[in-house]
Amino acid sequence: MTGKQEAPVSRDDIKPMPTPQRGLTMLEAFIGLGMAYRDAGAQMLAGQAARYRHDR
């Protein structure tokens, strides 16, 4: 995901039919939670590996 967009479009052009905003935000929150869990898990595993190597 890059920070800049080539063609700025309004939100009305993106969704063709009116959908409840809560569903979209909940989906985005779920995706964000999954990415956060993945990153936290990777950091935790890296920390455990470093500690294990340090103890050996």
Backbone as JSON Lines, residues from 0, in Angstrom:
{"i":0,"aa":"M","n":[0.84,-1.19,0.0],"ca":[0.0,0.0,0.0],"c":[0.88,1.25,0.0]}
{"i":1,"aa":"T","n":[0.76,2.04,-1.04],"ca":[1.54,3.27,-1.12],"c":[0.71,4.43,-0.58]}
{"i":2,"aa":"G","n":[1.38,5.46,-0.11],"ca":[0.68,6.59,0.48],"c":[0.01,7.48,-0.55]}
{"i":3,"aa":"K","n":[0.54,7.52,-1.78],"ca":[-0.01,8.43,-2.78],"c":[-0.84,7.67,-3.8]}
{"i":4,"aa":"Q","n":[-1.85,8.34,-4.33],"ca":[-2.69,7.75,-5.37],"c":[-2.47,8.52,-6.66]}
{"i":5,"aa":"E","n":[-2.51,7.78,-7.79],"ca":[-2.31,8.45,-9.07],"c":[-3.5,9.35,-9.41]}
{"i":6,"aa":"A","n":[-4.73,8.78,-9.32],"ca":[-5.92,9.55,-9.66],"c":[-6.82,9.66,-8.44]}
{"i":7,"aa":"P","n":[-6.94,10.85,-7.88],"ca":[-7.84,11.01,-6.72],"c":[-9.29,10.88,-7.15]}
{"i":8,"aa":"V","n":[-10.01,9.99,-6.49],"ca":[-11.44,9.8,-6.79],"c":[-12.23,10.0,-5.51]}
{"i":9,"aa":"S","n":[-13.47,10.45,-5.68],"ca":[-14.31,10.68,-4.5],"c":[-14.9,9.35,-4.03]}
{"i":10,"aa":"R","n":[-15.38,9.34,-2.79],"ca":[-15.94,8.1,-2.25],"c":[-17.2,7.68,-3.01]}
{"i":11,"aa":"D","n":[-17.93,8.63,-3.54],"ca":[-19.16,8.28,-4.25],"c":[-18.86,7.5,-5.53]}
{"i":12,"aa":"D","n":[-17.7,7.74,-6.13],"ca":[-17.34,7.01,-7.35],"c":[-16.89,5.59,-7.04]}
{"i":13,"aa":"I","n":[-16.4,5.37,-5.81],"ca":[-15.86,4.05,-5.48],"c":[-16.99,3.04,-5.28]}
{"i":14,"aa":"K","n":[-17.98,3.37,-4.45],"ca":[-19.05,2.39,-4.17],"c":[-20.24,2.66,-5.08]}
{"i":15,"aa":"P","n":[-20.58,1.72,-5.95],"ca":[-21.69,1.92,-6.89],"c":[-23.04,1.91,-6.19]}
{"i":16,"aa":"M","n":[-23.2,1.09,-5.14],"ca":[-24.48,1.03,-4.44],"c":[-24.28,1.41,-2.98]}
{"i":17,"aa":"P","n":[-25.27,2.02,-2.35],"ca":[-25.12,2.46,-0.97],"c":[-24.99,1.28,-0.01]}
{"i":18,"aa":"T","n":[-23.85,1.18,0.63],"ca":[-23.63,0.11,1.61],"c":[-23.51,0.75,2.99]}
{"i":19,"aa":"P","n":[-23.9,0.07,4.04],"ca":[-23.75,0.62,5.39],"c":[-22.28,0.85,5.72]}
{"i":20,"aa":"Q","n":[-21.96,2.02,6.21],"ca":[-20.57,2.38,6.48],"c":[-19.98,1.51,7.58]}
{"i":21,"aa":"R","n":[-20.82,1.03,8.49],"ca":[-20.32,0.25,9.62],"c":[-19.68,-1.06,9.13]}
{"i":22,"aa":"G","n":[-20.27,-1.68,8.09],"ca":[-19.7,-2.93,7.57],"c":[-18.3,-2.7,7.02]}
{"i":23,"aa":"L","n":[-18.12,-1.61,6.29],"ca":[-16.81,-1.33,5.71],"c":[-15.78,-1.07,6.8]}
{"i":24,"aa":"T","n":[-16.16,-0.27,7.79],"ca":[-15.21,0.04,8.86],"c":[-14.89,-1.21,9.67]}
{"i":25,"aa":"M","n":[-15.9,-2.08,9.88],"ca":[-15.63,-3.31,10.63],"c":[-14.69,-4.22,9.84]}
{"i":26,"aa":"L","n":[-14.87,-4.26,8.52],"ca":[-13.98,-5.07,7.69],"c":[-12.56,-4.51,7.74]}
{"i":27,"aa":"E","n":[-12.44,-3.2,7.61],"ca":[-11.12,-2.57,7.68],"c":[-10.48,-2.8,9.05]}
{"i":28,"aa":"A","n":[-11.28,-2.72,10.1],"ca":[-10.76,-2.94,11.45],"c":[-10.29,-4.38,11.61]}
{"i":29,"aa":"F","n":[-11.06,-5.32,11.02],"ca":[-10.67,-6.73,11.1],"c":[-9.35,-6.97,10.38]}
{"i":30,"aa":"I","n":[-9.21,-6.37,9.18],"ca":[-7.96,-6.51,8.43],"c":[-6.8,-5.88,9.21]}
{"i":31,"aa":"G","n":[-7.04,-4.7,9.77],"ca":[-6.0,-4.03,10.56],"c":[-5.6,-4.86,11.77]}
{"i":32,"aa":"L","n":[-6.61,-5.47,12.42],"ca":[-6.31,-6.32,13.58],"c":[-5.47,-7.51,13.16]}
{"i":33,"aa":"G","n":[-5.82,-8.13,12.03],"ca":[-5.04,-9.28,11.56],"c":[-3.6,-8.89,11.27]}
{"i":34,"aa":"M","n":[-3.4,-7.72,10.63],"ca":[-2.04,-7.29,10.32],"c":[-1.28,-6.98,11.61]}
{"i":35,"aa":"A","n":[-1.97,-6.36,12.58],"ca":[-1.31,-6.04,13.86],"c":[-0.91,-7.32,14.58]}
{"i":36,"aa":"Y","n":[-1.82,-8.31,14.57],"ca":[-1.49,-9.59,15.22],"c":[-0.31,-10.25,14.52]}
{"i":37,"aa":"R","n":[-0.29,-10.19,13.18],"ca":[0.81,-10.81,12.44],"c":[2.14,-10.12,12.79]}
{"i":38,"aa":"D","n":[2.13,-8.79,12.82],"ca":[3.36,-8.06,13.13],"c":[3.81,-8.34,14.57]}
{"i":39,"aa":"A","n":[2.85,-8.34,15.51],"ca":[3.2,-8.59,16.9],"c":[3.74,-10.01,17.06]}
{"i":40,"aa":"G","n":[3.13,-10.97,16.37],"ca":[3.6,-12.35,16.44],"c":[5.0,-12.49,15.89]}
{"i":41,"aa":"A","n":[5.28,-11.8,14.78],"ca":[6.61,-11.88,14.19],"c":[7.64,-11.27,15.14]}
{"i":42,"aa":"Q","n":[7.31,-10.13,15.75],"ca":[8.24,-9.5,16.69],"c":[8.46,-10.39,17.92]}
{"i":43,"aa":"M","n":[7.37,-11.03,18.4],"ca":[7.49,-11.89,19.57],"c":[8.39,-13.09,19.25]}
{"i":44,"aa":"L","n":[8.19,-13.68,18.07],"ca":[9.01,-14.83,17.68],"c":[10.47,-14.41,17.53]}
{"i":45,"aa":"A","n":[10.69,-13.24,16.94],"ca":[12.07,-12.77,16.78],"c":[12.7,-12.53,18.15]}
{"i":46,"aa":"G","n":[11.94,-11.96,19.08],"ca":[12.46,-11.72,20.43],"c":[12.78,-13.03,21.14]}
{"i":47,"aa":"Q","n":[11.91,-14.03,20.99],"ca":[12.17,-15.32,21.63],"c":[13.41,-15.98,21.02]}
{"i":48,"aa":"A","n":[13.56,-15.88,19.7],"ca":[14.73,-16.48,19.05],"c":[16.0,-15.79,19.53]}
{"i":49,"aa":"A","n":[15.97,-14.46,19.63],"ca":[17.16,-13.73,20.1],"c":[17.49,-14.12,21.54]}
{"i":50,"aa":"R","n":[16.46,-14.25,22.38],"ca":[16.69,-14.62,23.77],"c":[17.25,-16.05,23.84]}
{"i":51,"aa":"Y","n":[16.72,-16.93,23.01],"ca":[17.19,-18.32,23.01],"c":[18.66,-18.38,22.59]}
{"i":52,"aa":"R","n":[18.99,-17.6,21.56],"ca":[20.38,-17.59,21.08],"c":[21.28,-16.98,22.15]}
{"i":53,"aa":"H","n":[20.77,-15.98,22.87],"ca":[21.58,-15.32,23.9],"c":[21.83,-16.28,25.07]}
{"i":54,"aa":"D","n":[20.83,-17.08,25.4],"ca":[20.98,-18.01,26.54],"c":[21.93,-19.15,26.2]}
{"i":55,"aa":"R","n":[21.97,-19.57,24.95],"ca":[22.82,-20.71,24.58],"c":[24.3,-20.35,24.62]}
